[in-house]
Amino acid sequence: MQSLSSPPDWVLLDLMLPDGCGIHLLRKIQADHLTSKVCIVSGCGSEMLQEAEQAGAAHTFTKPVDVERLVHVLAT
């Protein structure tokens, strides 16, 4: 993860990344004490989404993403 001058308000993160698991990146964001809220997106099923919620994801979405719900969440 590249350093930023200030953390973004939101991070939209897929669970299945080409080089690892999104939950590991979520934990790194938290370990680095970033203030970003994280939305997790997955087509993997509810068990992994529950793990993401337990790991601290602000919101979770299943694919295909409900765009109206995503826009509403990001606006809050």
N, C-alpha and C positions, 0 to 999 in steps of 0.2 A: 504494500500500500504506500503510495507516494504521500509525502508530507504536504499539507496545505497551510496557507498563512492563517486561515481560520476554518474551523470545521463547517461542513454544510449543515443546514437545518435537518435535512433528511438524507438517508441513504436507502436506495431501492436495490435490494440484493437478492439474487437467485440462490437457492440452496445448492444447485448442481453447477459448479463452476468448472471451467476446463482444467484448472490446476488445483482444485481442492473443494472443500465444503464451505458453503456460506455461513454455517454456524461457527466455524473456526474463525472466519473473518469478523463475524459479529462479536465474538469474545475478544478479538484483538482490538476492535474499536472500543470496547468497554475497558479493556486493560490499559489502553492509551488515554483513558479518561476523556474521550471526546464527548461532546454534548449532543452529537447528532442522534436523532431518533432513527430507528432502522425498521423498514418494512421488508418483510421476507416474502418472496414469491416462489411457489413451487408447484410442480406437477406431480410430485412424488407421493402425495397422500397426506392424510391428517396426522399420522404418527410423527413424521419429521417436522410438521408445522407445530405440533404441540411441544416438541423438543426446542424449537426456535423460540416459542413463547416463554418457555421455562428459562431459556438462556437470556431473555431480556428483550426480545423483539417487541417493538411498540405495536405493530400490526402484522398480520399475515394474510396472504392472498393465495388462492389456488388459481391455476391456469385453466382456462383463459381468464385473465384479470378483468374484473368488473371495473371498467374505466371510470364510471361515474363515482363509484365508491372510493377509488384511488384518489381522484381529484378532491373529493370531499375530505378524505383523511389528510391529504397534504395541505389543504387550506386551513386546517385547524391547528 
